Amino acid sequence: GRRIQLLEGLPATSTVEENAAAGVSVYTFNVTVSPLAFEGLAIPPTIVNSNPLTEAFRIEPKGDLKYRVVTTGNPVLDYETMPKSFDLQIFVEDTAGRTDLNILTVQIKDVNESPVFRGNMAIQTVTIYVLEGTSEERIYQVYAADPENAELKYSLLPAPVPFLVLESGAIFSRKVFDYEKDPHCYFLNITVTDPDGLNSTKTVNINIININDERPYFTTKQRIYRIPEEQSPGTVVANITAKDPDDEDSPSRLFYSIESSAGYFSINPSTGVLQVTGRIDRDALPLQLHPNISVIVRVEDSPSGGHASEMEITIIIDDINDNPPECNPSTFRKEANENTAAGTFLLDLRNYCKDIDVDPSNNRFNFTGLSGFGSNNFALETAVSGRLVMTDSIDLENSTNLGVDVYSLTVRVQDIACPDYSNIIYIYIRIKPVNEFFPVFSNLSYEFNVPEITKVGSTIGRVNARDKDWPPSVITYSIVAGGGTRDYTNIFWISPTKGDVKILARLDYETTQKHILTVQASDQEKTATASVTVNVLEVNDEEPVCSPNFYSFQIPVSLAVGTNINGFRIECQDRDSDPRSFRYFINEGNMNNHFTFSPSAGSNTSQLILASRFDYESGLDTNWIYRLHVCITDDNLLSARDKATHLIKTGTVTLSIRVIPNPTTVIATTPGFTVVTKRENLYSESAWYVPFVITLGSLLLLGLLGYLGFLLVTWVCTRCPPAGKSNGKSLIHSTFCLSSQTMTKLNTVFDGEARDPVTGKIYEFNTRSGARRWKKSSEPLQLAPGMQVISSATDDGGQGTDRAQGPSKKDPSEKRKEPTAETKPAAKP
């Protein structure tokens, strides 16, 4: 419906006091209905919401469309703990469908409230018990609070009672009560009042408690008692008696106890009999210094702490002889140097032994009964003194004392008074050896002959020293002088314990032929030295070193025999060989012996000479590149018999020679030249890893080449037919196979080609006759029927050959003979 003004007097603000009872009117308003609302209100005024939410208010009608807001009493409004105002939303609807919604703000008004007791006084009457004889003090604390947190004051009625209440609520007694003279009970009215005069009152009951206030007294007059020490538990020392004045007309029921007895004594709590309960040792602290025991005996008339009286008694403890002499330690270990003079004092036993009995008549003792192994070498001066001395000198090097260095003795220490308690003392005397002798080497000097090729770490000799001391001294060896070189401080090492002399670096005869060392032997106190001469023996351990060690050049095929090739000459040196001891020979690559060295021996220089002409036309020579491995040995001056026993060193030089074929036509306008590359490798000691890497790479490469060769041989064997099984077919086929078959001769055809090194042009040649011609650019290579051209590349040296193979033009009879000749070997079993 439409919202119009139905609630008259709203919105509005009203107040209500806190703690208002249920039904207290807060606010009154009227409701106006439309003339069309014949039946009045469909929904009477209702509180549909409140802020903060509460059920403390409701609306009730007053008649004739008048309504009022009243309190419900649940909850009770409290200014101190609840919100200070509430916004009530009031809704109304008439039968015509008109509605209205307005707000009534209710503010809570603070009202002064009476103080409230806290604690026990808030819920009950408090009863306080005070013992008679209690001094003036606080006996209770009253707690109260004001809802408005106002300051409160406390008062006490009736006024003439012997009590006082402070403004803080503390109740104090004002006298010492006597149960027999004063009232037994007091009733106090405690009133608490706020600043506005509002108050609350509570009653406090105070009861006076009777106590036992008369002290008992002792009837025993004796105060000092005497007993010997070590009495058995239960021994009676004294019988203590007492009486209580409160029990004059009846037997007293008293309770006895003791203090400060240190656990030595106890008392029967009912009878007062004092007896021994613990061990009483007069010789132990504190009785050793203070033999009197003071005991405080206490008597009470109540087991829970009534009146009591105390009495001190003294018990004197007498000493008895109950301890043997004791030595600490009971075992002695002493040392004496050998050759110690007779009469030398070793040990005063009395300084270590005592008898703990307090009485001087009980603590005297003597030393007797010296015995044991070697006791004849020792003695006690007197039985009373206990001083142990040597009676004879002991020499460990003496044959009668060899192996004996510890003497075991026993001495008895015994009481003079009865009973004569005793103990045994054990004494171990160790005779310390004295370093009397110097070490002595077995030789005054040593001489060792060592070849210069001896391995580093090898033992080259041994020195030995010893002394006459017993037990034998530990000899330590060291090198104190000599043995150094320019590169090393000392190239020798000696074993500190064994005396073995070893080399730490390679010996070199060419540098130093003799080393003189000074070796020291020490027994930690005394030392001796000896001279060691190390003679380095010369050994042929140096290889000839030649320059250059690698050379590569080219020579024409027509070079004359006896020519010094390209003027090449090698020069060799050897640190430990005469220049005449060199011998030169080529052990690899010199096919058909075309090359030689002159002179071949007896000089440190030699030239490379062409020994024989090249013959490629007849087929004697087929290689155009020669890799020569030249060996230079230093055994030229040795006889044949000496060569078998002497160490021979070999140097190597590698030469790469390329033979250049003569061109068919020589162009005069083009000058010819030969490029010679010279390489010399120098090894640096700091680059130690280079030969290691090269060696490792070479081994890997050789393994790879071997594996490839194995694969190639396997492939050839699978592709080539066995010898002798031609099955009537021609043995000349287009695939070249590596087998035992005889190679077929070729006719003179231009079956090869090469590049002229001067002009750079390509020319053709016959591999057998050597005939040449310039190749035309449009003309292919001529091949005989069934011939295959094979081109093989060589290693990085550039060596390579181009060959053509094919059947030669023979007559039919020759062709028929060749298979027969080839198959004959295969026919054999």
C-alpha positions in Angstrom: 0.0 0.0 0.0 0.8 3.6 0.0 2.9 5.0 2.9 1.3 8.1 4.6 1.5 9.6 8.1 -0.3 7.2 10.4 1.9 7.4 13.5 1.3 10.7 15.2 4.1 12.0 17.4 6.8 9.9 15.7 9.6 10.1 15.1 10.5 11.1 18.6 13.1 10.8 21.4 12.3 9.6 24.9 14.2 8.7 28.1 13.8 5.9 30.7 15.7 5.3 33.9 18.0 2.3 34.3 16.7 -0.6 36.4 13.1 0.3 35.4 10.7 -2.4 36.3 8.5 -4.2 33.8 5.6 -2.1 32.5 7.1 1.4 33.0 5.8 3.7 30.3 8.5 5.1 28.0 6.5 7.0 25.3 2.8 7.5 24.2 1.6 8.1 20.6 -1.6 8.0 18.5 -2.5 6.3 15.3 -4.7 8.0 12.6 -6.6 5.7 10.3 -8.1 6.5 6.8 -11.9 7.1 6.6 -11.9 4.3 4.2 -10.5 1.9 6.8 -13.9 0.9 8.3 -12.5 -2.0 10.2 -9.6 0.0 11.8 -6.1 -1.4 11.8 -5.0 -4.5 10.0 -1.6 -4.5 11.8 -1.4 -2.7 15.1 1.8 -0.7 15.9 4.6 -3.2 16.2 8.4 -2.9 17.0 9.8 -4.6 13.9 13.5 -3.9 14.6 15.8 -2.2 17.1 19.3 -0.9 17.0 21.0 -2.3 18.9 18.9 -5.4 18.9 17.0 -5.8 22.2 13.7 -7.2 23.7 13.6 -4.7 26.6 10.6 -2.8 25.0 7.1 -3.6 23.8 4.0 -1.7 22.6 0.7 -2.0 24.4 -2.6 -0.2 23.6 -4.2 2.4 25.8 -7.6 2.5 23.9 -9.1 4.7 21.2 -6.1 4.3 18.9 -3.7 5.3 21.6 -0.6 3.3 22.3 2.4 3.4 24.6 5.9 1.9 24.6 6.7 0.2 27.9 9.6 -1.8 29.4 9.5 -5.6 29.5 12.0 -6.1 32.4 13.9 -8.7 30.4 16.6 -7.7 30.2 16.7 -5.1 33.0 18.1 -1.9 31.6 21.6 -1.1 33.0 23.3 2.1 32.2 26.8 0.8 33.1 26.8 -2.4 31.1 24.3 -1.8 28.2 24.1 0.6 25.3 23.1 4.1 26.3 20.3 4.4 23.6 18.1 2.2 21.4 16.4 3.1 18.0 13.0 1.3 17.8 11.4 1.0 14.3 7.6 1.0 14.7 5.4 -0.3 11.9 1.5 0.1 11.5 -1.0 -0.8 8.7 -4.7 0.0 8.5 -7.4 -2.1 6.7 -7.3 0.3 3.7 -3.7 -0.9 3.0 -2.0 2.3 4.2 1.3 1.7 6.1 3.7 3.9 8.1 7.1 3.2 9.7 8.8 5.6 12.1 11.6 5.5 14.7 11.4 6.1 18.4 14.8 6.8 20.1 14.9 5.6 23.7 17.8 7.0 25.8 18.8 5.2 29.1 19.1 7.5 32.1 21.7 6.8 34.7 20.4 6.3 38.3 22.5 6.1 41.5 22.4 2.5 42.9 23.3 1.1 46.3 26.7 -0.4 47.0 27.0 -4.2 46.8 29.1 -6.5 48.9 31.5 -8.9 47.2 32.9 -12.2 48.1 31.6 -14.4 50.9 29.7 -11.4 52.5 27.5 -11.1 49.5 26.0 -14.6 50.0 26.4 -15.5 53.7 27.1 -14.2 57.2 30.9 -14.4 57.7 32.3 -16.0 60.9 35.8 -15.1 62.0 37.9 -17.1 64.5 40.6 -15.4 66.6 43.0 -17.2 68.9 43.4 -15.8 72.3 46.7 -14.1 72.8 46.7 -12.9 69.2 48.3 -9.5 68.8 46.5 -6.5 67.4 46.3 -7.1 63.6 44.0 -7.2 60.7 41.6 -10.1 61.0 39.5 -9.7 57.9 39.1 -7.7 54.7 35.6 -6.6 53.5 35.0 -6.1 49.8 32.2 -4.0 48.3 31.6 -2.3 44.9 29.5 0.6 43.7 27.8 0.2 40.3 28.8 3.8 39.5 32.4 3.1 40.6 32.0 5.8 43.3 34.3 5.8 46.3 32.8 3.9 49.3 33.2 4.3 53.0 32.9 1.5 55.7 31.5 1.9 59.3 31.1 -0.4 62.3 28.3 -0.9 64.8 28.1 -1.1 67.7 30.9 1.4 68.4 32.3 0.2 71.8 33.5 -3.2 70.5 37.3 -3.8 70.5 37.5 -3.8 66.7 38.0 -1.2 64.1 37.1 -1.0 60.4 39.1 1.2 58.1 37.7 3.1 55.0 39.4 0.4 52.9 37.2 -2.3 54.5 39.9 -3.9 56.6 38.8 -5.1 60.1 41.5 -4.8 62.8 41.4 -6.1 66.4 42.3 -3.5 69.0 43.5 -5.7 71.9 45.0 -9.0 72.8 42.2 -11.3 73.8 42.2 -13.6 76.9 39.8 -16.4 76.6 39.4 -16.6 80.4 38.6 -12.9 80.8 37.0 -11.5 77.6 33.7 -12.4 75.9 33.9 -15.4 73.6 31.9 -14.0 70.8 31.3 -10.6 69.0 28.7 -9.5 66.4 29.7 -6.6 64.2 27.4 -4.7 61.7 29.5 -3.5 58.7 27.9 -0.7 56.7 29.2 0.5 53.3 28.0 3.9 52.0 28.4 5.7 48.7 28.8 9.5 48.3 25.0 10.0 47.9 24.2 8.2 51.1 23.0 5.0 49.7 24.3 2.1 51.9 24.2 -1.7 52.5 24.8 -3.5 55.8 26.1 -7.0 56.6 26.8 -8.8 59.9 30.2 -10.4 60.8 30.5 -12.9 63.7 33.9 -13.1 65.6 34.6 -16.1 67.9 37.6 -16.2 70.4 39.3 -19.6 70.5 40.8 -20.9 73.7 44.5 -22.2 73.6 46.9 -24.0 75.9 49.0 -21.2 77.3 51.0 -22.9 80.1 54.5 -24.3 79.5 55.7 -27.7 80.8 59.0 -27.8 82.7 61.9 -30.4 83.1 62.4 -32.3 86.3 65.8 -33.9 85.3 68.7 -31.9 86.7 71.8 -33.6 85.1 73.1 -31.7 82.0 76.5 -33.5 81.1 76.9 -37.2 80.1 80.0 -39.2 78.9 80.1 -42.3 76.7 82.9 -44.0 74.6 82.8 -43.9 70.8 81.4 -46.7 68.6 78.5 -47.6 70.9 76.0 -49.9 69.4 72.6 -48.5 68.4 70.0 -48.6 71.2 72.5 -47.9 74.0 70.7 -45.7 76.7 72.4 -42.4 77.4 69.9 -40.6 79.7 66.3 -40.6 80.9 64.7 -37.2 80.6 61.5 -36.3 82.6 59.2 -33.2 82.7 55.7 -32.0 83.9 53.0 -29.6 82.6 51.4 -27.0 85.1 48.1 -27.3 83.2 47.9 -30.9 84.3 48.7 -30.5 88.0 45.7 -32.6 89.1 46.2 -35.3 86.4 49.1 -37.1 84.8 50.8 -35.0 82.2 50.6 -36.2 78.6 53.8 -34.7 77.2 55.7 -35.2 73.9 59.5 -35.2 73.7 61.8 -34.4 70.8 65.5 -33.5 70.3 67.3 -31.0 68.0 70.9 -30.7 66.8 71.8 -34.3 67.4 73.4 -34.8 63.9 71.8 -38.2 63.7 73.7 -39.6 66.6 70.8 -39.9 69.1 67.0 -40.2 69.3 64.5 -39.8 72.1 61.4 -41.8 72.8 58.5 -39.2 72.3 56.4 -40.6 75.1 59.0 -41.7 77.8 61.9 -39.3 77.2 64.6 -42.0 77.0 67.6 -40.8 75.1 69.6 -43.5 73.2 72.2 -44.0 70.5 70.9 -44.4 66.9 73.8 -43.7 64.6 77.5 -44.5 64.5 79.6 -42.2 66.7 83.2 -42.0 65.4 85.4 -39.9 67.5 88.1 -39.9 64.9 86.0 -38.4 62.1 85.0 -34.8 61.7 83.3 -33.0 63.3 83.9 -35.1 66.5 87.7 -35.2 65.8 87.9 -31.5 66.6 84.9 -31.1 68.8 84.2 -34.3 70.8 81.2 -32.8 72.7 77.8 -33.2 71.3 75.1 -30.7 72.4 71.6 -31.9 72.2 68.5 -29.7 72.6 65.7 -31.7 74.3 62.2 -30.2 73.7 59.0 -31.1 75.6 55.5 -30.1 74.4 52.1 -30.5 75.8 50.6 -31.1 72.3 51.8 -33.1 69.4 50.7 -30.3 67.0 52.6 -27.5 68.6 51.4 -26.5 72.1 53.4 -24.9 74.8 57.0 -26.2 75.0 60.2 -25.9 77.0 63.7 -26.7 75.9 66.8 -28.0 77.7 70.4 -28.4 76.5 72.5 -31.4 77.5 76.1 -32.1 76.6 77.4 -35.6 75.7 81.2 -36.1 75.8 82.6 -38.8 73.4 85.7 -40.7 74.6 88.3 -42.0 72.1 89.3 -45.7 71.8 92.0 -47.4 69.6 89.9 -48.7 66.7 91.8 -47.7 63.6 94.9 -49.1 61.9 97.6 -46.9 60.4 96.6 -45.8 56.9 98.9 -44.7 54.1 97.6 -42.6 51.1 98.6 -43.8 48.7 99.2 -47.4 49.8 101.2 -48.0 46.6 104.2 -45.9 45.7 106.0 -45.7 42.4 109.4 -44.1 42.5 112.2 -43.6 40.0 115.9 -43.5 40.6 118.7 -43.0 38.0 121.1 -45.9 37.5 124.4 -45.5 39.2 122.7 -43.6 42.1 125.1 -43.5 45.0 124.5 -45.7 48.1 122.8 -43.9 50.9 120.7 -41.8 48.6 117.3 -41.0 50.2 114.3 -42.2 48.1 111.1 -42.0 50.1 109.8 -40.8 53.5 106.8 -43.1 54.3 105.8 -41.2 57.4 104.8 -38.2 55.3 102.1 -40.4 53.7 100.9 -42.5 56.7 98.8 -41.6 59.7 96.6 -43.1 62.4 93.3 -41.2 62.6 92.7 -42.1 66.3 92.5 -38.8 68.2 94.2 -39.8 71.4 98.0 -39.7 71.0 98.3 -43.0 72.9 96.2 -44.6 70.2 97.8 -43.1 67.0 101.5 -44.1 67.2 102.9 -46.6 64.7 106.2 -48.1 63.4 107.6 -49.3 60.0 108.9 -52.9 59.8 109.4 -55.9 57.6 111.1 -54.5 54.4 111.0 -57.3 51.9 110.5 -58.1 48.3 112.5 -58.5 45.0 115.7 -56.5 45.2 115.2 -55.5 48.8 118.9 -56.0 49.5 119.6 -52.9 47.5 117.3 -50.8 49.9 116.8 -50.3 53.6 114.8 -48.3 56.2 116.9 -45.9 58.3 114.8 -46.6 61.5 111.5 -48.2 62.3 110.1 -44.8 63.5 111.3 -42.6 60.7 110.1 -44.7 57.8 112.9 -43.2 55.5 113.8 -45.5 52.6 117.3 -45.2 51.2 119.5 -47.1 48.7 122.2 -49.4 50.1 123.9 -50.2 46.7 124.4 -48.6 43.3 122.6 -50.2 40.4 124.1 -50.2 36.9 121.8 -51.4 34.1 124.7 -52.1 31.8 126.0 -54.6 34.3 125.4 -58.2 33.1 123.9 -59.1 36.5 121.2 -56.4 36.1 120.3 -56.8 32.4 116.6 -56.9 31.9 115.8 -55.8 35.5 114.6 -52.2 35.8 111.8 -52.4 38.4 112.1 -53.6 42.0 109.0 -54.6 44.1 109.2 -53.9 47.9 106.7 -54.3 50.8 106.8 -52.6 54.2 104.4 -53.2 57.2 103.1 -50.2 59.1 101.8 -51.3 62.6 100.1 -49.7 65.7 102.2 -49.5 68.9 99.1 -49.6 71.2 96.9 -52.7 71.5 95.3 -54.0 69.6 98.2 -53.7 67.1 96.4 -53.0 63.8 98.6 -53.0 60.7 98.6 -52.4 56.9 101.0 -53.3 54.0 102.7 -50.7 51.8 103.7 -51.6 48.3 106.7 -49.8 46.8 107.8 -50.1 43.1 111.1 -48.5 42.3 112.0 -48.1 38.6 115.6 -47.6 37.7 115.8 -45.0 35.0 118.5 -45.6 32.4 121.0 -42.8 32.0 122.3 -41.9 28.6 126.0 -42.4 29.2 127.3 -43.3 25.8 127.5 -41.6 22.4 126.2 -43.3 19.3 128.9 -45.0 17.2 128.7 -45.6 13.5 129.8 -49.0 12.2 132.1 -47.2 9.8 133.8 -43.8 10.0 132.9 -43.1 6.4 130.7 -44.8 3.8 131.1 -44.8 0.0 128.3 -45.7 -2.4 128.7 -46.1 -6.2 125.4 -45.2 -7.9 124.7 -45.3 -11.7 123.3 -42.0 -12.9 120.2 -43.8 -14.3 119.2 -45.1 -10.9 115.4 -44.6 -10.4 114.2 -41.9 -8.1 113.2 -43.4 -4.7 115.8 -46.2 -4.9 117.8 -47.1 -1.9 121.5 -46.7 -2.6 123.0 -47.8 0.7 122.5 -48.0 4.5 124.4 -46.5 7.5 124.2 -48.0 10.9 125.0 -46.7 14.4 124.4 -47.9 17.9 125.4 -47.1 21.5 126.2 -49.2 24.6 123.3 -47.9 26.8 120.8 -50.4 28.2 118.1 -50.6 27.2 119.3 -49.8 23.6 118.6 -46.2 22.7 116.5 -45.3 19.7 118.8 -44.0 17.0 117.5 -41.3 14.7 119.4 -40.6 11.4 119.4 -37.3 9.5 121.4 -35.6 6.8 123.0 -32.4 8.3 125.2 -31.3 5.4 125.8 -31.9 1.7 123.8 -33.5 -1.0 122.5 -30.3 -2.6 122.5 -29.2 -6.3 121.7 -26.1 -8.2 118.1 -27.2 -8.6 117.5 -29.1 -5.4 118.3 -28.3 -1.8 119.0 -32.0 -1.2 118.6 -34.8 -3.6 119.1 -37.5 -0.9 116.9 -38.7 1.9 117.7 -40.9 4.8 115.3 -43.1 6.7 115.2 -41.7 10.3 114.8 -45.2 11.8 116.6 -47.6 9.4 119.4 -45.4 8.0 118.6 -46.3 4.4 119.8 -43.6 2.0 117.5 -42.9 -1.0 117.7 -40.5 -3.9 114.9 -37.9 -4.3 115.9 -36.6 -7.8 117.6 -38.0 -10.9 121.4 -38.1 -10.7 123.4 -36.6 -13.6 127.0 -37.5 -14.1 127.4 -34.7 -16.6 126.5 -32.2 -13.8 127.9 -33.6 -10.6 130.2 -36.7 -10.4 130.4 -36.9 -6.6 128.2 -36.0 -3.6 129.6 -35.8 -0.1 127.0 -36.0 2.7 127.3 -35.6 6.5 125.0 -38.1 8.3 124.1 -37.6 11.9 123.0 -40.3 14.4 121.2 -39.1 17.5 119.8 -40.8 20.6 117.9 -37.6 21.5 120.7 -36.4 23.7 124.0 -37.3 22.2 125.0 -37.2 18.5 127.7 -38.6 16.2 128.4 -38.0 12.5 129.8 -39.9 9.6 130.8 -39.0 6.0 128.9 -40.6 3.1 130.4 -40.2 -0.4 128.1 -41.0 -3.3 130.0 -41.6 -6.5 127.8 -41.0 -9.6 128.7 -43.6 -12.3 128.5 -42.5 -15.9 126.0 -44.3 -18.0 125.1 -43.6 -21.6 121.7 -42.2 -20.8 121.6 -39.3 -23.2 120.1 -39.6 -26.6 121.7 -38.0 -29.7 119.8 -34.8 -30.4 119.8 -33.7 -34.1 118.9 -30.6 -35.9 116.6 -30.4 -37.7 114.6 -33.4 -36.5 112.1 -33.0 -39.3 112.5 -31.9 -42.9 110.3 -31.9 -46.0 111.4 -31.1 -49.5 110.9 -32.0 -53.2 113.5 -33.3 -55.7 113.2 -33.9 -59.5 113.1 -37.5 -60.8 116.2 -36.9 -62.9 118.5 -35.9 -59.9 122.0 -37.3 -60.5 123.3 -40.0 -58.3 125.7 -38.8 -55.6 124.1 -35.4 -55.3 123.7 -33.9 -51.8 119.9 -33.6 -51.9 119.0 -29.9 -51.6 122.2 -29.4 -49.7 120.5 -31.1 -46.7 122.8 -31.8 -43.7 122.0 -32.8 -40.1 124.1 -32.0 -37.1 123.8 -34.1 -33.9 124.9 -33.6 -30.3 125.1 -36.0 -27.3 126.0 -34.9 -23.8 127.7 -38.1 -22.8 129.1 -39.4 -26.2 132.1 -38.4 -28.4 131.1 -36.8 -31.7 132.8 -39.7 -33.5 130.4 -42.2 -31.9 127.5 -41.3 -34.1 126.3 -43.8 -36.7 123.6 -42.9 -39.3 121.2 -45.3 -41.0 117.7 -45.2 -42.5 115.5 -48.0 -41.0 112.2 -47.1 -42.6 110.9 -45.7 -45.9 114.0 -46.1 -48.0 112.5 -48.3 -50.7 115.1 -49.5 -53.3 117.8 -47.8 -51.2 117.8 -44.5 -53.2 119.0 -42.5 -50.2 122.0 -42.7 -47.9 124.0 -40.5 -45.5 127.6 -39.5 -46.0 129.5 -40.0 -43.8 127.5 -42.8 -42.4 129.5 -42.9 -39.1 132.3 -41.2 -37.2 131.1 -37.6 -37.3 128.4 -35.4 -35.7 127.4 -34.0 -39.2 126.2 -35.9 -42.2 124.7 -35.2 -45.6 121.8 -36.8 -47.4 123.0 -38.3 -50.7 121.1 -39.8 -53.6 122.5 -43.3 -53.8 120.7 -44.6 -56.9 118.6 -43.2 -59.7 114.9 -43.5 -59.8 113.4 -45.9 -62.3 109.7 -45.4 -62.8 109.7 -46.4 -66.5 110.6 -50.0 -65.9 108.3 -50.2 -63.0 111.1 -50.7 -60.4 109.9 -47.6 -58.6 106.3 -46.8 -57.9 106.3 -44.4 -54.9 106.6 -40.7 -55.6 106.7 -39.8 -51.9 109.3 -41.1 -49.5 109.0 -40.8 -45.7 112.4 -41.6 -44.3 112.9 -42.6 -40.6 116.6 -41.9 -39.9 118.2 -43.3 -36.7 121.3 -41.9 -35.2 123.0 -44.1 -32.6 126.0 -43.4 -30.3 127.6 -46.9 -30.7 130.2 -46.3 -33.5 133.2 -46.5 -31.2 132.0 -49.7 -29.5 133.2 -53.1 -30.5 130.7 -55.8 -31.4 131.1 -57.4 -28.0 130.6 -54.2 -26.2 127.5 -53.3 -28.1 125.8 -56.3 -26.5 126.5 -55.1 -23.0 126.5 -51.3 -23.2 123.5 -49.0 -23.1 123.0 -47.5 -26.6 120.8 -44.5 -27.1 119.2 -43.6 -30.4 118.0 -40.3 -31.8 115.6 -40.0 -34.8 115.0 -37.6 -37.7 112.1 -37.8 -40.0 112.4 -36.7 -43.7 109.6 -36.3 -46.2 110.8 -36.3 -49.8 108.5 -35.9 -52.8 109.8 -36.9 -56.3 108.6 -34.6 -59.1 108.2 -36.3 -62.5 109.8 -34.5 -65.5 107.1 -32.5 -67.5 106.7 -33.4 -71.2 107.2 -29.8 -72.3 109.3 -27.3 -70.5 108.2 -23.7 -70.8 111.3 -21.5 -70.6 109.4 -18.4 -69.7 108.1 -19.9 -66.5 110.8 -20.0 -63.8 111.0 -23.2 -61.8 111.2 -23.1 -58.0 111.1 -25.5 -55.1 109.3 -24.7 -51.9 111.1 -26.2 -48.9 109.2 -26.2 -45.5 111.4 -26.6 -42.5 109.9 -27.3 -39.1 111.6 -27.8 -35.9 109.8 -28.8 -32.7 111.2 -27.6 -29.4 110.0 -29.2 -26.2 109.5 -27.2 -23.1 109.6 -28.9 -19.7 106.6 -26.8 -18.6 104.5 -28.4 -21.4 104.8 -31.9 -20.0 101.2 -32.6 -21.0 102.0 -32.3 -24.8 103.7 -35.7 -25.2 101.1 -37.3 -23.0 98.2 -35.9 -25.2 100.1 -36.8 -28.4 100.8 -40.3 -27.2 97.2 -40.9 -26.0 95.9 -39.6 -29.4 98.3 -41.7 -31.3 97.2 -44.9 -29.4 93.5 -44.0 -30.1 94.3 -43.4 -33.8 96.2 -46.6 -34.1 93.4 -48.5 -32.5 90.9 -46.9 -34.9 93.1 -47.6 -37.9 93.5 -51.3 -36.8 89.8 -51.6 -36.5 89.2 -50.1 -39.9 91.8 -52.4 -41.4 90.1 -55.4 -39.8 86.8 -54.3 -41.4 88.5 -53.8 -44.8 90.1 -57.3 -44.7 86.8 -58.8 -43.7 85.0 -57.0 -46.6 87.7 -58.0 -49.1 87.5 -61.7 -48.1 83.8 -61.7 -48.5 83.9 -60.0 -51.9 86.9 -61.8 -53.6 86.5 -65.5 -54.7 89.0 -68.0 -53.4 92.1 -68.6 -55.5 91.8 -71.5 -58.0 88.0 -71.5 -58.2 87.5 -69.6 -61.5 84.8 -72.0 -62.8 86.1 -71.4 -66.3 85.5 -67.6 -66.1 88.2 -65.0 -66.8 90.2 -64.0 -63.7 90.4 -60.5 -65.0 87.3 -58.6 -63.6 86.4 -55.0 -63.1 86.8 -55.1 -59.3 90.3 -54.9 -57.9 90.7 -57.5 -55.1 93.5 -58.0 -52.7 94.3 -61.7 -53.1 97.1 -64.0 -54.1 96.2 -63.7 -57.8 98.9 -62.5 -60.2 98.5 -58.9 -61.4 97.8 -58.6 -65.1 100.3 -56.6 -67.1 99.2 -53.4 -68.8 99.8 -52.1 -72.3 101.4 -48.8 -72.9 98.5 -46.5 -72.6 98.1 -43.1 -71.0 96.4 -44.5 -68.0 97.6 -41.9 -65.4 97.5 -38.2 -64.9 99.3 -35.7 -62.6 99.8 -32.0 -62.1 103.0 -30.4 -63.3 104.6 -28.6 -60.2 106.1 -25.9 -62.4 103.2 -24.9 -64.7 100.4 -26.3 -62.7 98.9 -28.1 -65.8 97.6 -31.6 -65.9 99.5 -34.2 -67.9 98.9 -37.8 -68.8 101.5 -40.5 -68.4 102.0 -44.3 -68.8 102.6 -46.0 -65.5 105.0 -48.5 -67.0 107.0 -46.7 -69.8 106.8 -43.2 -68.3 105.6 -41.7 -71.6 103.9 -38.3 -71.0 101.7 -35.8 -72.9 99.7 -32.8 -72.0 96.1 -33.6 -71.3 93.4 -32.0 -73.5 90.6 -30.5 -71.5 87.9 -32.3 -73.6 89.7 -35.7 -73.8 88.9 -38.3 -71.1 91.4 -40.6 -69.6 92.2 -43.6 -71.8 91.6 -46.9 -70.2 92.2 -50.3 -71.6 89.2 -52.7 -71.8 88.3 -54.0 -68.4 90.7 -51.7 -66.6 89.8 -49.7 -63.5 91.6 -46.6 -62.3 92.3 -46.6 -58.6 93.3 -43.4 -56.9 94.5 -43.6 -53.3 95.1 -40.7 -51.0 97.9 -40.7 -48.4 98.4 -39.1 -45.0 99.0 -35.5 -44.3 102.5 -35.8 -45.8 100.9 -35.7 -49.2 102.1 -39.1 -50.4 99.9 -40.6 -53.0 99.9 -42.6 -56.3 97.6 -42.8 -59.2 97.7 -46.2 -60.9 95.6 -47.8 -63.7 95.3 -51.5 -64.0 94.0 -53.5 -67.0 94.8 -56.4 -69.2 97.7 -55.9 -71.7 97.2 -56.7 -75.4 98.8 -60.1 -75.5 98.3 -62.9 -78.0 95.8 -65.5 -77.3 98.4 -67.9 -76.2 99.6 -65.7 -73.4 96.1 -65.2 -72.2 95.6 -68.9 -72.0 98.8 -69.4 -70.1 98.1 -66.9 -67.3 95.1 -68.6 -65.8 97.0 -71.8 -65.7 99.9 -70.2 -63.9 97.7 -68.6 -61.4 95.7 -71.6 -60.6 98.6 -73.9 -60.0 99.3 -72.7 -56.4 95.6 -73.0 -55.6 95.6 -76.6 -56.7 98.0 -77.7 -54.1 96.5 -79.0 -50.9 
